[in-house]
């Protein structure tokens, strides 16, 4: 086209029609979604519990979405490689980020990413309640016993963590803070080491997910003082909640879910929400979740999942600030 030629009425109409076609592209892309394989980025290694449940979900979603779903494991680096991979992807709903409670913990303590600024929540997909344990040899029979000792013997109690600023660390600090005592944090390389330490009495107490705790409780190796939850745990009906035991503190549920790039069109977010909820109701997914101690749970809406993330970020941020973790 000669740029020096006068703009005739026909030319103007042609240009307008072209602009209208371009404007229709986003709507057309949404209508055809998904038209190619999707990708789930997992900041944890292959073969672990999270990997197993994500793959089970992906298999169900492949059937209904009629597209392959590729699982991409990017472990390590405090989840940063996984976060960066999804942040670098287009906001088109083809790349999902698997998140769990620990992502918010890392955000609160390290400030290396901002989940709610960078990503759009889709839905929670599972949660596991926790329980407060002491050794079977411990003198503490109730949470009240432990709290009263802690108040009268500052710094003599100790609890296990998986490192500075981890979920176990922040939640234990929150519990002690709410109960009005101080205790020492003892870091361990992994969950089994931490659990063995409480069994041996090397630490005073620790919080553990209920399914890891149940065999130890049933074998008499540990004693459960309280369910770290708003309601009693069905498998431990005689164990009071932390609130019933006199300490006002939020529940410790280890949750997981999915997010997509911020700016992903709302209809695509809603489609993914529907697909995740439907997959979670599948008997096949339930069979995968049960042995791992994960309760299939979904959000009522993407906004409800957002509210959970906001709530978690608030208390974790407050505890991280109390420890001055953001300056380390």
Buried (B, 14 or more C-beta within 10 A) or exposed (E): EEEEEEEEEEEEEEEEEEEEEEEEEEEEBBEEBBEEEBBBBBBBEEEBBBBBBBBBBBBBBBEEBEBEBEBBBBBEEBBBBBBBBBBEBEBBBBBBBBBBBBBBBBBBBBEEBEBBEBBBBBBBBBBBBBBBBBBBEBEBEBBBBBBBBBEEEEEEBBBBBBEBBBBBBBBBBBBBBBBEBBBEBBBBEEBEEBBBBBBEEBBBBBBBBBBBBBEBBEEEBBBBBBBBBEEBBEBBEEBBBBBEBEBEBBBBBBBBBBBBBBEBBEEBBEBBBEBBBBBBEBEEBBEBBEEBBBBBBBBEBBEEBBEBBEEBBEBBBBBBEEBEBEEE
